[in-house]
Each structure stands twice: as C-alpha cells, then as structure tokens.
Amino acid sequence: MRTSIATVSISGTLTEKLNAAARAGFDGVEIFENDLLASPLTPEQIKDRAADLGLAIYLYQPMRDIEGLPADAFAQSLRRAEHKFRVMRRLGAETVLVCSSVSPQAVDDDALAADQLRQLADLASEYEIRVAYEALAWGRHVNTYDHAWRIVESVDHPSLGVCLDSFHILARGSDSKGIESIPGEKIFFLQLADAPLMTMDVLQWSRHYRCFPGQGEFDLAAFVQSTVRAGYQGPLSLEVFNDIFRQADSGRTAADAMRSLVALQEAAGITDPPAPVEPTAVAFVELVTPDTERVSTMLGALGFTRAGKHTSKPVDLWEQGGARILVNTAPATGRGSLSLAAVGLESPDPAAASKRAESMEAPVLPRRSSGRDILIDAVAAPDGTELFFCATDRPNLPNWLNDFQQVPHCSGGGGCVVGVDHVALTQPWHQYDEAILFYRSVIGLQPHDSVDVRDPYGLRRSRAVSTVDGGVRIALSIAPAPTDSGTASQHIALATDDIISASRRLRDTGRLLPVPDNYYDDLAARFEFGPGELETYRELGILYDRDESGQFRHCYTSTIGNVFFELVQRDEGYRGFGEQSAHIRLTAQLAR
C-alpha cells in the first residue's frame, strides 16, 4: 500500500520535513497547517517542491469546530473553510481533515451536525475537495468512529467520508472490527499511531506520547486488517505527536517511521518480506579500548583466558565456557575509554538475517577486510552498536573464529562462567523507541513489558527484548535526563552455574561492587532463606530476587570506562533481570 507521514510527526522546517520524507521512501505526506503557515514558500512552490521530490500531498489538516454550531458561528466557520479550500487548490491537496467539534458552543444534535457537514461538503465539492470527518477521542459530542460514521452515512454526500485514526479509536478501547461494516469508498483517509498504555487524560496522551507502529502496545495489525477488509485503498499514513520525535533528527526519524510501516504491513499480511531469523545465542561481545591493561585484568579476575589474537587486526579473543569477549584496540574506533562496540548474534542463517535487515530498512554495514578475513554480515543498531550475524563452528558457513590464531593461555582460568545471560545497553534519549522497534522488526526479538527503574536522580525507562527461549536477551534502557551522559554505561551479564564461587573470586580480587547492609536487612523481611544463606549473600554482595518460577542471584563488578560486568545465576523459569534491586546497583555505582 502507499505510505504517508504527517509533517507534524518529524522535526524541522516544512522543506526539511519534505526532504526527510522523500529520502525515507514515503509516497506522500499530510501537510499540517502550522507547517504551511510558517513556511516562506507559497502553496504553489510547496506543491512543486513536493512533486520534485516524488511526494504526493494526500491531506491538508486540520479543520476544527465545524459541526453542531449556532448559525452565526457556523457561517464564520464556512468562510474560514472556503479560504482553506482555495489554499488547498493552490497546494494540490484534494482531501481535508475535519475534526469533530470540541467547541463549548457545539450542541449535541446529530441532525444539526449532519446538516452543517452537508453544507461543508457542498462547498468542498465546488473546489473538487473531499472532506474526511474524524471523531476525536475527546470530541465534545462525537468521540467514537461509529458515531462519526452514522452522521456521515446519514448525509450521504459523495464529498464527505470518514477519517479513521488508530489512536482515537484504540485509546478509547473501541473494537476495530466494526470498521468492516463501513464501505471502503467512504473511508477517505487512514491515520496510524501506536502508544504505550497509560492512565491519563486522553488529550495529553495523544499530544505527547504517540509513537510509531511497533513501539507501543496497540494492536495496529488487527486495526489495519479491519480497514483493508472494509475495502480501503488509500495510503497508510502516520500521524504521531511525540515530543522526542519533534526534537530529533528528521532524517533518522523518517527512516524509523518507514521501518514501522514496513513491519506493520508484514504483520497485517499485506506484504511478505523475508522472514525474521531469530538468533539463538550471543556469539561474542566486542569491547574497544585504547589500553587493554584494566580490562584484561578484569577479565582474568572473572576467570577468562586470552585464547586468541586476530590475524590482521589488534583484537584479542578472551574465552570462558560459552562466553567470548573480543578486546579491540584499533585506533579507528575513536573511543576514548572502554566501551561496548558490537555484539555477535549466533544465527541459523546469517545470509537470510542480513536480507531481513535490508528489507526492514536497517543500515547494513560495509565490511573492511585485509583480503584474508572472514566477511560477516552486520547491521548498525540505532545507538551505533554493530550487530554481526554469526555462524560459529558450523559446516559450510563462514566461521569468524578462523580469523583468530591461538595464543598460549597466560592469565585467568578457573572460573565458572558458562555463557552470556544478557547484554544491557543504555540508549540515547531520542533513540529509545527506535531501538525497541529495531530489535523487534529487524532482529526478531520479542519485547517484554516496560518498567521504570529507580535512580538516585530520577526514573529510568527500561524494556528488554529477547528470543522466546531466552537464548538472546538484550535489556534496553534510557537515562533519567537527555544530558545524563555520565551514567550511560553498558554492561555484559555473564551466566554462571555457581554464583557463590564466582562472587567470592571477584571479592578476593577487589573488583566486587559493594552492597549496603540495609539492603540485606530488607531482604530478610521480604523472603525466607535457609540457614546461613542470607549471610553468604551479604558477605559476597549478591543481590536476590524470586518469583513463582524461580530465583535470580547476581552481583556486579566495578566499572571500567563505560562498561561493567554482572554475574548471573538464574533458575530456568525466571524471566526478569532483577530490576527490583537495580536502584541499589545504580546508587552504589554513583558512590564510587
């Protein structure tokens, strides 16, 4: 289906918005009236600019407070409407959005509303313009789509139809199945927005917290399916009011928006792109640093051994159990301290995973090679983390381990790490929602519920994504404030089968993050423990959680640069990340 985006959804001037929409591959736009009024270009120049960019102008909006008005107020509204129709003719827009009235003058009289909309449609037809009537979720008297449709149906005018907005419909809990009873030719326009489920004033919810499909919790696939079954053949258009999107770079916001529509059309069964290839495990985590001394010492304390050296690059391979850490000192990384740069994902079909990424508009990374290196497909996540699609030690597939030559084991060993439990990545404030959609649509991971994590300076939003079986888990979070770069640490959670021995080893090397005694006093009130169990946790700085499915025990190292490590022992059924004690860790880290 054709794709469109409202100019209100992205930042910048009108020309910047048009350029961003065109670069992202949209077929057209909705022009928001404020963007037109603030532009130095005439409507004719805007029409030409859009045409040069290959963009249709599908809709002009909004027109407010038209129906249900006293005669004098309605006459004034008609004069205003005729001016807009003239502007639309100059602009080349053929459909106008009319929102249900919120005017305190409006009366609850469907017959009056129908009569006034009929007069508006008569006037619009003189300018060859269609009127798409939309029920605002906070409309004074008309606030549901079925009510709007009853009025439109009673008017029975060829220039009057309905506009269906997913937010206004789903935020009120309306059943989208009823859309299927509306004739497709009377659905003049379709606007799409997702949103997190929130208990708040619906107007404020709409104006500030909408997001792109796949970033919230509405069932937009079912909504679109109902609209298509009704016979709608117009564009899928995004109308998203979001404070962050309107401050972020317009180009990447538009690209994120297009990705959301590609994924939504797949979910609704409209298109059939390459299927997602769910990764099975973390093959490696790559750290970059200008100096390996501190991280090498830390890895040795965790029980890792330096097992290999890259044949053409300054990269060391550290191993323990099923966990592999790469330490890269290449100056081209441009990073001043230890940071997490890449994650290797074990993929059943790396080539298919790369094709999936391309189909979802993900930036596939060009690979630099000395000519002898194994070439591995990779994509860039929204925060710049590189994600490699790996096939480790599998016949007939490129094995990235062949790029490393063995070296004598000279440090570490004797640990009890068995693999990588999860990776935690703090996202830039303006890319958090984008990251959720990216990992869901491109990588094929499933999002968990969103949680708020307490921090000494506010709340951190956090949401994990994972495979169904937990073979790959990535915890995504956002710091309390946009400028809070000092606490934007990433961390690697290592799975262990003996948290007691692992934490004791860390404590003995002086690299264990201390935990206050007050935490354990409270823990004693929350859970019952066996003899000496709580005392052991207190001694070794082990944090604890338990649910109906099992236990979760974990501890942390001190931080090096922007990276720290976590040791985790989880019972198989436990799906969380110990977020109940995250504020203890955050406070302890800030105190050091």
Secondary structure as UniProt FT lines:
FT   STRAND          3..6
FT   HELIX           7..9
FT   HELIX           14..24
FT   STRAND          28..32
FT   HELIX           33..37
FT   HELIX           43..52
FT   TURN            53..54
FT   STRAND          56..63
FT   HELIX           71..91
FT   STRAND          95..99
FT   TURN            104..105
FT   HELIX           110..126
FT   TURN            127..128
FT   STRAND          130..134
FT   TURN            137..138
FT   HELIX           145..155
FT   TURN            158..159
FT   STRAND          160..165
FT   HELIX           166..170
FT   TURN            171..173
FT   HELIX           176..181
FT   HELIX           184..186
FT   STRAND          187..192
FT   HELIX           202..209
FT   TURN            213..214
FT   HELIX           220..230
FT   STRAND          236..238
FT   TURN            243..247
FT   HELIX           250..267
FT   TURN            268..269
FT   STRAND          281..288
FT   HELIX           293..301
FT   TURN            302..303
FT   STRAND          305..310
FT   STRAND          315..320
FT   TURN            321..322
FT   STRAND          323..328
FT   HELIX           331..333
FT   STRAND          339..346
FT   HELIX           350..359
FT   TURN            360..361
FT   STRAND          378..380
FT   TURN            382..383
FT   STRAND          386..390
FT   TURN            392..393
FT   TURN            395..396
FT   HELIX           400..403
FT   STRAND          404..406
FT   STRAND          417..427
FT   TURN            429..430
FT   HELIX           432..438
FT   HELIX           439..443
FT   STRAND          446..447
FT   STRAND          451..455
FT   TURN            456..457
FT   STRAND          458..466
FT   TURN            468..469
FT   STRAND          473..478
FT   TURN            482..483
FT   HELIX           485..487
FT   STRAND          490..496
FT   HELIX           499..508
FT   TURN            509..510
FT   HELIX           517..526
FT   TURN            531..532
FT   HELIX           533..540
FT   STRAND          543..547
FT   TURN            548..549
FT   STRAND          550..557
FT   TURN            561..562
FT   STRAND          563..570
FT   TURN            572..573
FT   HELIX           579..581
FT   HELIX           582..591
//
